[in-house]
Amino acid sequence: MIVAERKSIPELLDMLPNNSKILVLGCGTCVTVCLAGGEREVSIISSALRIASKTWGLGYEVSELTIERQCDNVFIEQAIEAIEKVDVVLSLGCGAGVQAIAERFLKKPVYAGLNTKFLGVLEERGVWTEKCSQCGSCVLHEYGGICPVTRCAKHLLNGPCGGSREDRCEVRPDRPCAWQLIYHRLKNIGQLERLEKIAPPKQWSAGLSGGPRVIIREDHRI
Amino acid sequence: MSLNNNETTIVAFCCIYCAYAAADLAGSMRLQYPSNVRIIRTPCTGRLEVEYFLRAFENGADGVLVAGCEEGSCHFKEGNLIAKRRVNYARKLLAESGLEAERLKMVNVSAAGARLFTEHVREMAENVQRLGPSPLNRAKTRVQQEIKP
């Protein structure tokens, strides 16, 4: 899922115009699960904005709404009425959600209330880790299901770099060395011979380096 | 400080298994504590969400006291520890929003700690009085004064 983190209240205050009607718009999908932009966070951030507004006399009129998914037109329709009533929208969706809302309301300023961080998983309660860089040509099968593109700080496809200490990454000592994990995983599943193969340079144009991507499924188009 | 300080209001969320019983005992023991404290009985401090603290300030509280069981003796094992983390998060949010973090505080009191409870309440009331009314209430008071004939 997409993992995001809330912006600080001072950052939001810098962004939002004084004396305006603001809709804090949450999203019920990924950002709800990562506790950044769901119904509860909408309530908390709205409350904090109201407190800041009264404290500093900013003149905000804050309303709240959470829709099932901000990146989907079907659900955005449920927010039309609420959005039309306000001056600005503070979206607590991921970057895709913010843009989806902005594209559909041409004359309405839409601001991002979150910093969208990465594609990851819930490791334990309150801890999320990055797992996928969306490189566009997955190589996970070669590396025992552990992604060197994302989880190796140097993105080495022919690792390890030799800089790890114990089993920790040289660049981020709080994270494990991906190549250590790859070695153990391949050993456990009896595929260590995969490491003897030299991986050729990766086709990075399948990722963001090739420009913004689009997927068209003719079989599903109307 | 005066026991009848009516300038400020403190909301005290008290766990029914400890601090609420301690407040009750304080009453039975005729112990005095500031009268500007409004006690709200809660099933466990772990039931309290961050929104509750923020809403209390939005609705006119000048200080919020969260009183849970002593660490290690929560009736639900770790409700008070959950509350502690939520209070810390809410304090950070309050500070970001322009309110002093000291206006929100968590304390731990056992059901037998009537005297300790009154001390915590007194200390909180003194701190809040030192900070003055919440800026949210000051704004309201100013408006009320302005429209007075």
Interface residues (C-beta under 8 A of the other chain):
Chain A: S8 I9 P10 R40 S43 I44 S47 A48 L49 R50 I51 A52 K54 T55 W56 G57
Chain B: E49 V50 E51 L54 R55 F57 E58 L93 L94 E96 S97 G98 L99 P135 L136 A139
